[in-house]
Amino acid sequence: MKRLTEPKIICEVPGPKSQELLKLRAENVPIGVSGVVPTFIQRGEGALFEDVDGNVFLDFAGGLGVLNIGYSHPEVVEAVKQQCDKYFHSSINIVLYEQYVRLAEKLNQLVPGDFDKKTMFVNSGAEANENAIKIARKFTKRTEIIAFTGAFHGRTLMTMTLTSKVKPYKFGFGPFAPGVHRMLFPYCYRCPYGLKIESCEFHCAKQFEDFFLEQVAPEDIAAFILEPVQGEGGFVIPPDEFIVELRRVCDKYGILLIADEIQTGYCRTGKMFATQYWADKGVYADIVTSAKSMGAGLPISAVTARAEIIGAAQVGGIGGTYCGNPLASTAALKVIEVMEREFFAEKGQHIGKACMKRLKEMKEKHDIIGDIRGLGAMIAIELVKDRETKESAKDETNKIIAECYKNGLVILSAGVRGNVIRFLMPLVVTDKQLEIGLDILEKAIEMVNSELLALT
Ligand SMILES: Cc1ncc(COP(=O)(O)O)c(C=O)c1O
């Protein structure tokens, strides 16, 4: 089979085979299950995939942040194949298997914090967050949970409630779960207090006591939950000062801190976990949820917490039929082994630096780029119609995304306003592939930017 090394579009997207499948999809799959690129994959390798019509795409969406290790990593494929020959399933609640326990041991070592930890596994990011909330409530014997504006924590009832973006995630799906309150997230480019970073003196970090007076008593709060870098919210990075104050407030009132590392985990931000940046400031989460790139595409997620906290859940109270299933646990152990051995965290940092340099050059040339931000290889650009007013350029963002996939690059939008382009490329992407991808992106930006200028 021919190796996939560069994007190559041989027929208009969607090609004839994809068109046939799109028709079948329209007849059989509800529109609620969205899809960004109108094509069907036939195989993937590294940072690229080939569609059923023979077009080859560079994938900077990485299966929604799941493919940090790349498509079809040979060692992961081999480990899973070997496990397939032995058994698929036994259910950890019935007959135990070693890889579940070994994986828990590994995560307890890797998640930041020099204290005793324990880990349980579930199947998705949302499920991990659901369990984190259950555990926090059980341990603290409190009911209230604080989530943030811009947050995304999943699509189940509790996690949809925790999620902030209304459309498409919540609209018409209420009523929502009780006991959830929302606090303003420090989104420095669009400061919710209208302040400027140079002079704000981190006002965002001073909101807690007022919130406790006006919204909910701290003694009723079981946990704060937040993403170390907001994912769906548009790759928004809170200032260290906010995180340090949040931890101080948690300690003062006996509130737990839950870090949702579902998108940030597994080397995306240039560290195995983004909360390692918090640890540099002396901040540790009490509960960390992780998923996505953990299983290289096999569904698995984890809840890692201080041993006494997660130990509060009674026997049989957490888990489920498929949770941490043998194939996915095997894949996750191999993913972590490869990531540690091959310095994936450093790869994330390298990609981040290379992208930021190129994106900054693009910002100089194209006014539509309002902001560039990132941590490691978790990078985004925010597009605006006007740099002064910061009016969001949502339609233009969608145009750029469409123009990119027509030319062999898959990228994704994000942000409450839908005007952020985010990069979640596999960390195995080569320097040359990175350059090709950014060339495709720049051409698309150039085109849409000149259309925008022509209108003004
Ligand atoms: C930060 C974060 N939390 C939770 C989730 C939900 O994960 P899942 O879609 O696996 O339920 C996601 C998914 O995008 C996410 O990015």
The ligand as an SDF file (V2000), in Angstrom:
LIG
                    3D

 16 16  0  0  0  0  0  0  0  0999 V2000
  -12.7870   19.4570   27.4680 C   0  0  0  0  0  0  0  0  0  0  0  0
  -13.7640   18.3900   27.0610 C   0  0  0  0  0  0  0  0  0  0  0  0
  -14.4860   17.7770   28.0070 N   0  0  0  0  0  0  0  0  0  0  0  0
  -15.3690   16.8160   27.6910 C   0  0  0  0  0  0  0  0  0  0  0  0
  -15.5640   16.4170   26.3920 C   0  0  0  0  0  0  0  0  0  0  0  0
  -16.5640   15.3580   26.0710 C   0  0  0  0  0  0  0  0  0  0  0  0
  -15.9310   14.2050   25.6320 O   0  0  0  0  0  0  0  0  0  0  0  0
  -16.7710   13.1040   24.8360 P   0  0  0  0  0  0  0  0  0  0  0  0
  -17.1640   13.7110   23.5470 O   0  0  0  0  0  0  0  0  0  0  0  0
  -15.7770   11.9750   24.6840 O   0  0  0  0  0  0  0  0  0  0  0  0
  -17.9130   12.7410   25.6910 O   0  0  0  0  0  0  0  0  0  0  0  0
  -14.8310   17.0280   25.3790 C   0  0  0  0  0  0  0  0  0  0  0  0
  -15.0310   16.6650   23.9690 C   0  0  0  0  0  0  0  0  0  0  0  0
  -14.7790   17.3940   23.0420 O   0  0  0  0  0  0  0  0  0  0  0  0
  -13.9090   18.0420   25.7160 C   0  0  0  0  0  0  0  0  0  0  0  0
  -13.1910   18.6800   24.7840 O   0  0  0  0  0  0  0  0  0  0  0  0
  1  2  1  0
  2  3  1  0
  2 15  2  0
  3  4  2  0
  4  5  1  0
  5  6  1  0
  5 12  2  0
  6  7  1  0
  7  8  1  0
  8  9  2  0
  8 10  1  0
  8 11  1  0
 12 13  1  0
 12 15  1  0
 13 14  2  0
 15 16  1  0
M  END
$$$$
